[in-house]
Amino acid sequence: MSEDSRRLVVDVDALVKLAHWGLLGELEGATGIPPDRQATVESIRFRAARRDPKLFRDAAVADCLAVALSQFGAAWRPDAEVIARLQGIAGLDAGEITLIAMLCSDPQAVLVTGDKRALRALAAPGLENIVERVAGRIACLEQVVLSALDRLGVGTLATSIEPHRDLDVAVRCAVPLPPYAVELEVRKGLLSYIEDLRKDAPSLLYE
């Protein structure tokens, strides 16, 4: 698959956490897809612009995300039939439904999500036809953090996450405070969470 032809869509949860950790650039690092081929739901642009305190702990983080989003491409049309099929499924909110439907309308697109509950809901019996369409094209937040570990090293990663490490339980457990961060242990911790999700949502995760 030519990386130049692929697009990336990112959910709000992943964007907000990566923004707080200063790791938005790792979206391209993890997938090879540049910002101008990245997209998200339009609502986050407005929430970042007005520095929504429900999402952002300080204005600087919101401003950082707003700048990053200004480099994103436009969201593309989701598959309306998939939206209708997924409505009412427990564990899937409107945002995640839209993103999954966008994946279904572009067979080369990739999704980055911080919502593991949504992935488990998508893997429930009865949705096999949709799972087949998006299989291998969804990356969880821990996969992006693991890529950041490879690119940045454990010290820089732990230091980046430290101020807001409580935003995500799995990342907080896998990435300790900088003085205690050991690359092998951080890697094992992240891989453990990724493998657990692979068991709960077989075939969905990006390789």
C-alpha positions as CSV (number, residue, x, y, z in Angstrom):
1,M,0.0,0.0,0.0
2,S,1.4,3.4,-0.9
3,E,1.7,5.5,2.2
4,D,1.1,8.6,0.0
5,S,-2.4,7.5,-0.8
6,R,-3.5,6.8,2.8
7,R,-5.5,9.1,5.1
8,L,-5.6,9.1,8.9
9,V,-8.5,10.0,11.1
10,V,-8.0,10.6,14.9
11,D,-10.6,10.6,17.7
12,V,-10.9,13.4,20.2
13,D,-9.7,11.3,23.1
14,A,-6.4,10.5,21.4
15,L,-5.9,14.1,20.2
16,V,-6.5,15.6,23.6
17,K,-4.2,13.2,25.4
18,L,-1.4,13.5,22.9
19,A,-1.7,17.3,23.0
20,H,-1.3,17.3,26.7
21,W,1.8,15.1,26.4
22,G,3.3,17.1,23.6
23,L,3.2,14.0,21.3
24,L,0.9,15.1,18.5
25,G,3.8,14.7,16.0
26,E,3.9,11.0,16.9
27,L,0.7,10.4,14.9
28,E,2.8,10.7,11.7
29,G,5.7,8.9,13.4
30,A,3.4,5.9,14.2
31,T,1.6,5.7,10.8
32,G,3.8,7.5,8.2
33,I,0.8,9.7,7.3
34,P,1.5,13.4,7.3
35,P,-0.7,16.1,8.9
36,D,-2.3,17.3,5.7
37,R,-3.7,13.8,5.3
38,Q,-4.9,13.6,8.8
39,A,-8.5,14.5,9.9
40,T,-10.9,14.4,12.8
41,V,-14.4,15.3,13.8
42,E,-15.0,19.0,13.2
43,S,-16.3,19.8,16.7
44,I,-12.8,19.5,18.3
45,R,-11.6,22.5,16.2
46,F,-14.1,24.8,17.8
47,R,-13.5,23.4,21.3
48,A,-9.7,23.9,20.9
49,A,-10.2,27.4,19.6
50,R,-12.3,28.4,22.6
51,R,-10.0,26.5,25.0
52,D,-12.8,24.3,26.4
53,P,-12.0,23.7,30.0
54,K,-13.8,20.3,29.9
55,L,-11.1,19.1,27.6
56,F,-8.0,21.2,28.3
57,R,-6.2,21.7,31.5
58,D,-4.5,24.9,30.3
59,A,-4.8,27.3,27.4
60,A,-1.4,26.4,26.0
61,V,-2.4,22.8,25.3
62,A,-5.6,24.0,23.6
63,D,-3.6,26.4,21.5
64,C,-1.1,23.7,20.6
65,L,-3.8,21.4,19.4
66,A,-5.5,24.3,17.5
67,V,-2.3,24.9,15.6
68,A,-1.9,21.2,14.8
69,L,-5.5,21.0,13.6
70,S,-4.9,23.9,11.2
71,Q,-2.5,21.6,9.3
72,F,-5.1,18.8,9.1
73,G,-7.0,18.0,6.0
74,A,-10.8,18.0,5.8
75,A,-12.9,15.2,7.1
76,W,-14.4,13.0,4.4
77,R,-17.9,11.7,4.0
78,P,-18.7,8.7,6.3
79,D,-20.6,5.7,5.1
80,A,-24.2,6.5,6.0
81,E,-25.3,2.9,6.1
82,V,-22.6,2.1,8.6
83,I,-23.7,5.0,10.8
84,A,-27.3,3.7,10.8
85,R,-26.1,0.2,11.6
86,L,-24.0,1.2,14.6
87,Q,-26.4,3.6,16.2
88,G,-27.6,2.3,19.5
89,I,-24.7,-0.1,20.0
90,A,-23.6,0.1,23.7
91,G,-20.1,1.5,24.0
92,L,-20.1,3.4,20.7
93,D,-20.7,7.1,20.9
94,A,-21.6,9.4,18.0
95,G,-18.0,10.5,17.5
96,E,-16.6,6.9,17.3
97,I,-19.5,5.8,15.0
98,T,-18.6,8.7,12.6
99,L,-14.9,7.7,12.6
100,I,-15.6,4.0,12.0
101,A,-18.0,5.0,9.2
102,M,-15.2,7.2,7.7
103,L,-12.9,4.1,7.7
104,C,-15.6,2.1,5.9
105,S,-15.9,4.8,3.2
106,D,-12.1,4.8,2.5
107,P,-10.6,1.3,2.4
108,Q,-7.0,2.7,2.8
109,A,-7.7,5.0,5.8
110,V,-6.3,4.4,9.3
111,L,-8.0,5.3,12.6
112,V,-6.1,6.3,15.8
113,T,-8.4,6.0,18.9
114,G,-8.0,6.3,22.6
115,D,-11.4,4.7,23.2
116,K,-10.7,1.0,24.0
117,R,-14.3,0.5,25.0
118,A,-15.4,1.4,21.5
119,L,-13.1,-1.2,20.0
120,R,-14.4,-3.9,22.3
121,A,-18.0,-2.9,21.4
122,L,-17.2,-3.1,17.7
123,A,-15.8,-6.6,18.2
124,A,-19.2,-7.8,19.7
125,P,-21.1,-10.5,17.8
126,G,-23.3,-9.3,15.0
127,L,-20.9,-6.7,13.6
128,E,-18.6,-9.0,11.7
129,N,-19.3,-7.5,8.3
130,I,-18.2,-4.1,9.6
131,V,-15.2,-5.6,11.4
132,E,-14.1,-7.2,8.1
133,R,-14.1,-3.7,6.4
134,V,-11.9,-2.0,9.0
135,A,-9.7,-5.0,10.1
136,G,-6.1,-4.1,10.7
137,R,-6.7,-0.3,10.3
138,I,-7.3,0.9,13.8
139,A,-4.4,1.9,16.1
140,C,-4.9,2.3,19.8
141,L,-3.2,5.1,21.8
142,E,-0.7,2.7,23.3
143,Q,0.6,1.9,19.9
144,V,1.3,5.6,19.2
145,V,3.1,5.8,22.6
146,L,5.1,2.7,21.8
147,S,6.2,4.3,18.5
148,A,7.1,7.4,20.5
149,L,9.3,5.3,22.7
150,D,11.1,4.0,19.7
151,R,11.6,7.4,18.2
152,L,12.3,9.5,21.3
153,G,13.7,7.2,23.9
154,V,12.4,6.4,27.3
155,G,13.7,9.5,29.1
156,T,12.1,12.0,26.7
157,L,8.9,10.0,26.6
158,A,8.5,9.8,30.4
159,T,9.4,13.5,30.8
160,S,6.8,14.4,28.1
161,I,4.0,12.4,29.8
162,E,4.8,13.3,33.4
163,P,2.9,16.5,33.8
164,H,-0.4,14.9,32.7
165,R,0.3,11.2,33.1
166,D,-3.0,10.7,35.0
167,L,-5.0,11.4,31.9
168,D,-4.8,7.7,30.8
169,V,-4.7,4.7,33.2
170,A,-2.8,2.4,30.9
171,V,-0.2,4.9,30.0
172,R,0.2,6.0,33.6
173,C,0.8,2.4,34.6
174,A,3.2,1.6,31.7
175,V,5.2,4.8,31.8
176,P,6.5,5.7,35.3
177,L,8.0,9.0,36.5
178,P,11.2,9.8,34.6
179,P,13.7,8.7,37.4
180,Y,12.1,5.3,37.3
181,A,11.6,4.8,33.6
182,V,13.4,1.8,32.1
183,E,12.9,1.2,28.4
184,L,12.5,-2.6,28.6
185,E,9.8,-2.3,31.4
186,V,8.0,0.5,29.6
187,R,8.0,-1.5,26.4
188,K,6.7,-4.6,28.1
189,G,4.0,-2.6,29.8
190,L,2.7,-1.0,26.6
191,L,2.8,-4.3,24.7
192,S,0.9,-5.9,27.5
193,Y,-2.0,-3.5,27.1
194,I,-1.9,-3.8,23.3
195,E,-2.0,-7.6,23.4
196,D,-4.9,-7.6,25.8
197,L,-6.8,-5.4,23.4
198,R,-5.9,-7.7,20.5
199,K,-7.5,-10.6,22.5
200,D,-10.6,-8.6,23.1
201,A,-10.9,-7.1,19.6
202,P,-9.2,-9.7,17.3
203,S,-8.2,-8.5,13.8
204,L,-9.0,-4.8,14.4
205,L,-5.6,-3.4,15.5
206,Y,-3.1,-1.8,13.1
207,E,0.1,-3.8,12.7
